[in-house]
């Protein structure tokens, strides 16, 4: 039996959410162990993932504070405008960043670039130690601590364990936390494209009966595509030859981006909604996809995970400064209260938008088109929705306000 190694916090999962939490805590003097089952570099290599991730204005502040923004900046595209349309309707909703200031509404970053930069920051942090590729063979939560035995026999002890191990979180399930789920019976086809005409920093979202079709501006003349179809249709589309896939995609886009070329592989991912009935248990907290997952219709999945990071990091650091147990029930209850309403609101919003727009019923079609046009003509409403998309609405943790822990 090896000698146990002690840390303040144990995080299971080193993806963007788990990694950002680890670095945020380490910068505030909290010692952190991170256990990752997969080789982190393999998950970050170009071509391993074709998802383009929307980073809200407030979430970027946290990423910048960890130092990870420098490693992804060159691949990030600024969102200067957002155009929302319902199929072929001439009515639309248009957001322009100049209506509320000079800063972008957010950024679009390839997921491999995020993973690569966050992993580099995690490895460089002296107060955080990454154990990878390693699995937790045994996890015990006793009255006063957490103890994890890894698959190589090493033993880690901490005051708190954080589940950041994704939608299929074994840590969450092992703790007996129940999950509510909805299967949308649809998949998101994702890929990157290069094009001959500039995108001008404009994100497009077009609602079709099968689901949203989105074009997300990356750095240079590159764009991320999110294309929703029924599961079997998505699989068939992805199974086409490159030439046939490119031709079908070009028909969806139209000609405003000029000639397009596929930039890497394409993937399709099933779309589901899920949320844990509780995001805490004894000496355990859930963050990111382990706690909640939503439809990508509003591009808020990663941002909600980063909001989890900001809130949990703040309650842990505040507790340590007061000499309190960071894994104690009062500390974890504060985290859950802080995140609960915001999470349920966004889950309800994204699910409601999908139900409203992913159909072709005539009365609903007319109502939503008139609704888009009406909001477009209400400046105060537009500014509120833009601030909400930027992550500037609500009780924000310090890291999301650009303030240090």
N, C-alpha and C positions, 0 to 999 in steps of 0.2 A: 504494500500500500504506500503510495507516494505521500509526501508531506503536503497538506492542504495549502493553497495559496489564497490569500484573502484580498477582497476588493470591496469597495462601497456598493457598486452596482454590477450585476451580471446581465448582459443583453444577449439574447439568442436571436441571431440574424444580423448580417452585416450589410444588407441592402441600403439604399439611400436613406430610408427613415432610421433604421437602426444605427447606421454609420454616423449620420448627422447628430443623433442623440448622444452617441458616445463621445464625439469630438466636442460638442457643446458642453457636456458635463466635465470632460477632462480639462477644458480651458478654464473652468471654474474651480479646479483643484479636486474634483471628484475622481477617485480611481475606478476604472471601468475595465471589465473583462468582456470581450465580444466573442461569441462562438458561432462559427459559420460552417454549415455542412458542405458547401460547394467551394471549389477554388475561386476566390473573388475575382482574380484576373480573367478567368475563363468567362465569367458573366459580363465582363466589361469590354471584351474585345470587339472591334468593329465587325458588323455582320451578325453578331450574336442576338441582336434584338433590333426591331425596326419601329419601336414605339417612340413617338415624339411627345415629350412631356411638357405640359403647360406649367410654368412657374409664375405664380402671382407676385405682384410687386412686394407685398409684405414678406412672402416666403423667401424671396431673393435676399432680403436683408439678413435673415438667419443664415442662409448659405454663405453669404459674403462674410459674415462674422466668423464663421468657421474656417475661412480661407479657401473653401472648396470652389468658390465662384471663379477664381483665377484659372483653374484647370478646365473649365467648361465654357468660359466666356467666348472663345473664338468660334465655337460651334453654335452659340445661342443666337436666335433671331428675335429681334424686338417686335412685340405686338403693338403696332401704332394705330391700327383700326380693326374693327370686327364688323363683318357684314353677315347678317342672318336673313335667310330667305326660306320660304315654304314652297318647295318644289319649283314650279315654273311661274309662280305668282309674281307680278310686277311690284307688289307691295313688299317692303323690307324694313329691317331694323339696322341702323348704322351707328356704331360707336366710334368716336375719334378721340384719341388721347389729348388732343389740344383743347377739348372742351373742359378738361379739369386740370390742366397743367402741362408741363414740358416732359414729364417722365413717361416712359412706355406703360401701357396697361399691364404688361407682363412680358415673359420671354418664352420661347419654345426651344427646348434642348433635347437632343437625342439621348435616349435613356443610357446607352453605353457610355457616353461622355459623363453623365452624372455619376454613374457607378465608378468609373475610372478615377474621377477626381475625388469623390468621397473616400474611396478605398485608400488612395494615396495619403490623404489627410489623416485617416485613421492610423495607418502604419507609421506616420511621422509623429504622432502624438505621444509624448513621454508618459502621460498618465493613463493611457489606454493600451491594452494588450489584445491583439487579435489572435485567436486560436482557429486556424483554418488550414486545410479542410478537416474539421472535427465535428463529431456529433455528441450530443448529451445522452449518455447511456442510462443515467439515473439522476432524477431531480427530486430533492426533498425540501419541503418548506416547513421548518420547525417553528417553535414559538419565537425564537430569537434570531434566526438566520435562515439563509437559503444555502443548500449544499448541492453541487452538481458534480457528478463523476463523468468524465469524458471517455470516449471509446478507446483512448490510449492509456487509461488508468489515472490520469491526473485529476485532482480534486480541487474545485474552486468553491470558495465561500463568499457570500455577500449578504448585505442587509436586504436587498431587493432584487428580484429577477424581472426583466422586461421581455415580453414576447414581441419580437419584431420579425417573426418567421413566416409572415405572409398569410394568404387566405386559408391555406390548409394547415394552419398553425398547430403543431403537435403539442406545443407548450400550453396553449389555450385549451385544447381538447383534453389534455391530461389533467388539467385543473378542474374539469367538469363544467366549464362555462358554456352555456347554451348559445346557439346561433340561430337567428332568424334569416331565412334565405328566400330569394325569388330568382328563378331562372327565366331570363328574357327570351330563351330559345332563339337567340341570334348570336352572331359572332362579329367582331370587329376585325376587318382586314387592314393590316398596317404595312406601310412600306415608305421608303424615302425616294424622292424623284429629284432629278436635276432638270432645269428648263431654260429655254433661251431668252425668255422675257423676265424682267424682275417682278417680284411679288409686292414690292413697295411696303413690306411690313404689314400686309393686310391678311388677317385670318378670316377664312370663309367657312360658314356652316350652313349647309342646305338640308332642310328636313324633307325626307322622302318617306313613302309609306313603309319601307323596310327598316327605316331608321336614319340617323344623321349621316351625312357625308361631309367631312371636314378637311380643309386644306390649311396647314399650319406652317407659318413662315419660319424657316431656319436661316442660318447665316448664309450670305451669298445667294446664288440662284438655286437654292435647295428648298424643298418643301416636304413636310411630313403629311402622310395621308391616313385618315381613319375613315373606313368605308364599311357601313353596317349592312349586313344581309342575314337572312335566315341561315341557320347552321349548315344545312346541306348545300345551299347556294354558295355560301362563302367558301366551303371546301372545294366545290367545283371550280369556282373562279380562280382560287389559288393554285389549282392543279393544272391550269392552262399553260401553254408554252409562254415564254417571255414575250414573244411578239403579240400573241393573242391577248395576253393580260394587259400589255401596254396599250394596245388598240382600244380595248374596252374601257380602260381607265381614262384614256385621252377623250373618249366620247363623253364620259361623265364630267370631266373638267371643262370641256369646251376649249376654245383656242386662245384664251387671254394670257396663258403662260407660255405660248409659243410651242416649239417642239419640246417634247418631254422624253426623258430617258430614265429607266429604272436605275436606282443607285443602291444596289445591294439586294438581299433576298426579301421576300414577302412572307408574312405570317398571318394566321388568323387565330383569335383568342375568343373563347366563349364569354358572353356578357352576362353577369349575374349581379344581384344585389345581396349583401349580407351585412348583418351587424350583430355584435355580441350583446346579449341582454344585460350584461354588466362588463365593464372594462377593467375591473379590479377584482382581486381576491386576496387571500392572505399572502402578504409579501409578494404580490404579483400585480403587474400593470400591463395592459395591452396597448400597442401603438400601431398606427398604419393599417395595413390590410389585415393584420391579425384581429383588429378591433372592428373594422368596417370596410366595405367595398361597395362602390356605387357605379352606376352607368356613366360612361365617359362623355355623356351628352353636354356637360358643362365644363369638362376639362379640369375638375377639381379634386380628383383622386389623390394625387401626390401632395397637393396643397393641404388637404385635410390631415394627411400624415405628418406634414411639417408643423401644422398647428398643434398636433399631439405632442411633438417633440418640444416645441417652445413651452407649452404648459407644463409638461412633466418635468422638464429640466428646471423650470423656475421653482416648482414646489419642492423638488429635491434639494436644490441649492439653498433655498430659504430655510428649509428644515435643518440642514447641517449648520448654517450660521447661527441658528438658535439652540444648537446642541441637541436637536431632536433626532429621533430614529427616522431616516429617510424611507424606510419600509413600513413605518407604522401606519395604523388604520386611519388616523386623522389626516395624515399627509396624502394618502391615496384617495380618501374621500374627497379632498379638495380638488385633486386632479379630475376625478370622475365628474363632479359637479360642474367644473369649468368646461369640460369638453362635451357633456351630454347634449345640451340643447343645440349647440352649433352643429354637432354631428347629425342629430336626428332631423334638423331643419334642412341640411344639405341633402341627406338621403331622400327626404320627402320631396324636395324640389326636383332633383334629378329624375326620380321615379315618376313624378307627376308630368314632367316635360316629355318623358318617353311615352307615357300613356296618351298625352294630348296630341303629340305630333306624329307618332308612328302608326297612323291609320289614315284612311282616305274617306271617312264619313263626311258627307257634304256639309251638314250644319257645323260640325267641328272645324272642318277645313276653312269655311268662311269666317268663323269666329276667331280662329287663331291668326289668320291673315290680317283681319281688321285690328286684332290686338297688337300685332307687331307694328303695324302702321301707326296706331294710336300712341304707343310708347315712343316711337321715333319722333313724334311731334310734341312730346312733353319733356322739355329740357331738364327739369328738376328730377323727374323719374329716371331719365337716362343717366344723369350724374350719380344718382343713388346706386343704380344697378352696376355702373362702372366701378364705383368705389367698393361695392360688394365683391365683384369679380377680382379686384385688386387685393382683396383681403384686408380692407381698411375699416370694416364695419364690425362692431361688437367689442367685447372686453378683451383686448389684445395683450398677450404676454409681452414682456420687455423685449425679447429677441425679435419679435415681429414688428416692434416699433423702432427698431434700430438702436436699442439701448443695451448695454452689457448686463449680464446676469449679476 
